[in-house]
Amino acid sequence: MSDRYSKSAGSPEISTATEQPALFDKCDRFFDPEGLYAQVKKADLYPYFRPIEKNDGTRAIIHGREIIMAGSNNYLGLLSDPRVKKASEDAVEQYGSGCTGSRFLNGTLDLHIELEERLAEFMGKESCVLFSTGYMTNQGVLESLAGRGDIIFSDKDNHSCIVAGTKVALADTVRFRHDDMAHLRTLLVKAAESNPEAGKFIVSDGVFSMSGAIAKVPELVELAEEFGAALMLDDAHAVGVIGPGGKGSAAHFNMSDRVHLVTGTFSKSFASLGGFVVGSRNVIEYIRHTASTHIFSASMPPSAVATVLKCLEILQAEPERLDRLWEISDYMREGFKNVGFNVLKSQAPIIPVMAHNMRTCLEMWHDLLEEGVFVNAVVPPAVPKGQSLLRTSYMATHTNEELDFILAAFQKVGKKHGVFSTNGTAA
């Protein structure tokens, strides 16, 4: 053996025991028997990562039981549509199961180009670029456009992917109080006075994912124009849901031509996976060539692209789906209010039911599942302390009988946990 590998006299003994790096100590603390995770697990109140064994849209199988799904973002009810599944199968037959590369290199199919062109036309914009997920879309757009010396103005209730984008962008970020246009104006005035040369980028959810409230788009547009700022709306929960033909929050206010960028995802109304941003041609081409989440990530698989194309076709051919979705949303909103629940400022098929206390929220989630209804328990840090809620969401294919079943289950469980009083007023 060469001297290089021989153990010299006096060398310390090499320990064969594996010691856990201090970095992982937090992982052990997470499983502390006295901690929240362990207590919730022990009480069978842990609501996350529950495996779904079959999903037909409004009905699903969980642990061998059929339940009514009231916690899905399948707004148009196209998840199990035979036409959509056939389009996905045909794409796999023609293109294979994936693209094995980024759009930048070998991962661009003619399907990607077709979808970009059709989405741009649908949204009334010059151009479109696809991303592998909606999360990566917002993160990539912010990183690409907001550089050193620029300022991002972000609503405090914006989705986590926008927050992630503000963290990787080299721009400074200031957050304005949720839906508070006066506060946003104050921040814009301050920026204009202290740093007049800075590029300004206002970013907001179009429909807020927890409350179901629609952003104040007219006021955002006015402020953007007054201060020379770019405006981007994240329409993940708006495209295929609100606005004429489901064209989103800007279209809802007849302001599509005054909003510079609109982002969206395919994991909701379009029953697939991926994301997109639409805008003027030069801006979109710049994003296409500079957003790291686009050029360094594998492209959307052909089955996902074909699914979106078919869903878009169905949305345009069957506008009655949107009519039904809004009929359902209004019915459920009023139904919850009449029982005595607080549903915040919901204006969309997202209807939160306030439970306030986290333990109460988890117990209600458990009891609703026992009653045969699946919803989403949302607790801190996803919402502020004391504002835990049960997030319900609806699809165009829910039947009247299913809606009444959901309301009856909520009334029974809400009364049990004292969320509202027996005379139907909020507790």
Secondary structure, 3 states (H helix, E strand, C coil): CCCCCCCCCCCCCCCCCCCCCHHHHHHHHHCCCCCHHHHHHHCCCCCCCCCCCEECCCEEEECCEEEEECECCCCCCCCCCHHHHHHHHHHHHHHCCCCCCECCCCCCCHHHHHHHHHHHHHHCCCEEEEECCHHHHHHHHHHHHCCCCCEEEEECCCCHHHHHHHHHCCCEEEEECCCCHHHHHHHHHHHHHHCCCCCEEEEEECECCCCCCECCHHHHHHHHHHHCCEEEEECCCCECCCCHHHECHHHHCCCHHHCCEEEEECCCCCCCCCEEEEECHHHHHHHHHHCHHHHCCECCCHHHHHHHHHHHHHHHHCCHHHHHHHHHHHHHHHHHHHHCCCCCCCCCCEEEEEEECHHHHHHHHHHHHHHCEECEEECCCCCCCCCEEEEEECCCCCCHHHHHHHHHHHHHHHHHCCCECCCCCEC
